[in-house]
Amino acid sequence: MTRTPRVRLRPGKAEKIRQQRHPWLFSGAFSPDSIAEAGDTVCICDEHGNPVAYGHWDPQSPIRCRVFSWETTKITPNERFWQERFQRALTLRQSLPDLRLTTGYRLLNSEGDQTPGIIVDIYDSVAVIQLRTPGAERLRPALLRFLTEKLPIKSVYLRREHLTDSEWIWGEPIPEVILEENGLKFSVSIPTGQKTGFFLDQRQNRQLLREYSAGKKVANFFAYTGGFTVYAAAGRAQEILSVEIMPEPAALIEKNLQLNGLSNVAHTLWVSDAFDALKQIEPGKWDILVLDPPAFTHHQDTLPQAIRGYREINRRALRALPVGGLLFTFSCSAHMTPALFRDMLYQAATDTGRTIQILHFLHAPPDHPIDLYHPQGEYLKGFVVRVW
C-alpha cells in the first residue's frame, strides 16, 4: 500500500487552522520542507508531527492543499473511502423534494460535498463532470465507476476549462439533452453550453419569478438560453423582453419557448449588450427586471472594478422600474460576498434616490450545498426588491 506523505505546518499555524476548518490551506501555511507530488493525498501535521487533517496537494497552486477530511486518526482514502463519499452525496440528493420535479441537478458540489475540485451535474441521461485540481483528476477512475454503476446514465462528458480540451469519456455522445424542470422543458447543449450546459443553480429562483409574472411585463437581461424567460411565459406574463449578447444561446430562447408551447407569448429578443439595452428600454414600461450577469470577476484583485460594474447595472435597472416594480438581481462571483452585494445594492439605491423593500434573499438550491467553513462556496446570491 502506498504510504501517505506527511506535510508539516509552520509553527503556530495548526491551532488557527483547526478552529477555522477552512478547506483551503495556502502555501504560506506550510514549512519549506513540505513536499509532495501534484494530486497526492497528504496527511497535514502540526509542527510536532501530530495529524490535523487530510487533503489533496497541489505544488503549483497558491491553494497548496484542499482538505477533504478533518480526521486526526489514521484514515485510508482508498477507492472504498471515495465511493462512500460519493454515495453520501447521492443519498442527500435522493432525499431532496425539489429534485422530484427535475431531471437536472448537481450531484457533487466540490467543497460543499467534501469532494474538492469535483463538480458533477446530471442532465437526464448525461453526467457532465469537471475535475478542477490534480487531486480530483486522480479520482477520475473511481468517480467514473460510481457514476456508471449507481446512476441510470448513458454517457459521461468531461468538461475542461477550454472547450477544445473537453471530451466524451464514457458511453455514446449525446450532444443535446431535453431537460425537464418544474414541468418545463429546456434544450441543453452539452458540448457548447456555458458552465456544464445550463444554470441548474437558478432553478428555485426561476420558479419564484414564475409566481410573480402573471399579467406583468418582464425584461430578462443576460438571458442566455432563456431560463427566466420561459418561466415568466409559463407564469402568464403579459409581455417579455430577452436581452442576450451572444447569438448562439440567444437563438435557443425561441426554441425553448416552442418546446413548452409558449410561442404565442408576446416576446421580443434583443441580441445586445445588457448595459446598453438598459439605456434603451422605455422607463417605467417593464414591471419586473431580471439581472443575472456572468461573474464580473474571478479574482480578488479585480473585485473593485466588478463592484463598480454591478453598481452601475443595478443603478440603471432601478431607474428604469416603475413605482411598485420588482428587481431580481444576482451575482455569481465567489469574491462578491453576500455582504458586499447587499452594500452594492444599497449604494445603487442611494444613487437613484429610490426607496427599496427587500422581499427575498436568493441563493442556490439545496443540491448545491455549502460547507459552512467555506464561504467562497456561497457564490450565487441575489435579492428580489420592490422599488418605490
Secondary structure, 3 states (H helix, E strand, C coil): CCCCCEEEECCCCHHHHHHHCCCEEEHHHECCCCCCCCCCEEEEECCCCCEEEEEEECCCCCEEEEEEECCCCCCCCCHHHHHHHHHHHHHHHHCCHHHHHECEEEEEEHHHHCCCCEEEEEECCEEEEEECCHHHHHCHHHHHHHHHHHCCCCEEEECCCCHHHCEEEEECCCCEEEEEECCEEEEEECCCCCCCCCCHHHHHHHHHHHHHCCCCEEEEECCCCCHHHHHHHHCCCCEEEEECCCHHHHHHHHHHHHHCCCCCCCEEEECCCHHHHHHHCCCCCCCEEEECCCCCCCCHHHHHHHHHHHHHHHHHHHHHCCCCCEEEEEECCCCCCHHHHHHHHHHHHHHHCCCEEEEEEEECCCCCCCCCCCHHHCCCEEEEEEEC
